[in-house]
């Protein structure tokens, strides 16, 4: 990833937290944490990694709500970050947190045995 793409992803991560928590009023969207943003080198695409508090149904509802608000979120990012073209955005769950928790649980089990 280029230095510029890295800077844009960090800026987007910062702005997205505020946009999602303050600007979007969709009741389907639960407590969301933006864990990472990956922007392509040409700044055309951005994948936003999120973690959501709640069960599987709440997570899926949140993803649907965010998908519906994609246009609004892109417009907000476009206003806040001065770019010639705002990247296309998509949301994905950050599985690394769940993976880390699973490893921690397994290590505790090994230690107890």
C-alpha positions in Angstrom: 0.0 0.0 0.0 1.4 3.4 -0.9 2.0 6.1 1.7 -0.9 8.2 0.3 -3.3 5.2 0.3 -2.2 4.6 3.9 -2.9 8.2 4.9 -6.3 8.1 3.2 -7.3 4.9 5.0 -6.2 6.3 8.4 -8.2 9.5 7.7 -11.2 7.5 6.6 -11.1 5.3 9.7 -11.1 8.3 11.9 -14.0 10.0 10.1 -16.1 6.8 9.7 -16.3 6.3 13.5 -17.9 9.6 13.8 -20.2 9.3 10.8 -21.5 5.9 11.8 -22.1 6.8 15.4 -23.5 10.3 15.0 -25.0 10.8 11.5 -26.7 7.5 10.7 -30.1 7.1 12.3 -30.9 3.5 11.1 -32.2 1.5 14.0 -30.8 -1.7 12.5 -27.2 -0.4 13.1 -25.9 -1.5 16.4 -22.7 -0.6 18.3 -20.1 -0.6 15.5 -16.4 -0.2 15.8 -14.3 0.5 12.7 -11.3 -1.7 13.1 -9.5 -1.1 9.8 -9.8 0.5 6.4 -7.9 -0.9 3.4 -7.7 1.5 0.4 -6.4 0.3 -3.0 -3.3 2.0 -4.3 -5.3 3.9 -6.9 -7.8 5.1 -4.2 -10.7 3.7 -6.1 -11.9 1.1 -3.6 -12.0 0.9 0.2 -12.9 -2.0 2.3 -14.1 -1.1 5.8 -13.6 -3.7 8.5 -16.0 -3.5 11.4 -16.8 -5.3 14.6 -20.3 -5.3 15.9 -21.5 -6.0 19.5 -24.3 -8.5 19.6 -25.4 -11.9 18.2 -25.3 -13.0 14.6 -28.7 -11.6 13.7 -27.7 -8.1 15.1 -24.5 -8.3 13.1 -26.3 -9.1 9.8 -28.9 -6.3 10.5 -26.0 -3.9 11.1 -24.3 -4.9 7.8 -27.6 -4.4 5.9 -28.1 -1.0 7.5 -24.6 0.1 6.6 -25.0 -1.3 3.0 -28.2 0.8 2.6 -26.4 3.9 3.9 -23.3 3.5 1.7 -24.2 6.4 -0.6 -24.7 8.7 2.4 -21.5 7.5 4.0 -19.5 8.1 0.8 -20.9 11.6 0.4 -20.0 12.4 4.0 -16.4 11.1 3.5 -16.2 13.1 0.3 -17.1 16.3 2.1 -14.6 15.6 5.0 -11.6 14.4 3.0 -10.5 16.4 0.1 -10.1 13.8 -2.7 -10.7 14.1 -6.4 -12.8 10.9 -6.3 -14.2 9.3 -3.2 -13.4 5.6 -3.1 -16.2 3.0 -3.6 -16.8 1.5 -0.1 -17.8 -1.9 1.1 -18.1 -3.3 4.6 -16.8 -6.6 6.0 -16.7 -8.1 9.4 -13.3 -8.1 11.1 -12.8 -11.7 12.0 -9.5 -11.2 13.6 -11.0 -10.2 17.0 -13.1 -13.4 17.2 -10.1 -15.4 16.0 -8.0 -13.8 18.8 -10.6 -14.6 21.4 -10.7 -18.2 20.3 -7.0 -18.6 20.6 -7.0 -17.0 24.0 -9.7 -19.5 25.1 -7.7 -22.4 23.8 -4.6 -21.2 25.6 -6.5 -20.9 28.9 -7.8 -24.5 28.4 -4.3 -25.8 27.8 -3.0 -24.0 30.9 -5.8 -25.4 33.0 -5.1 -29.0 31.8 
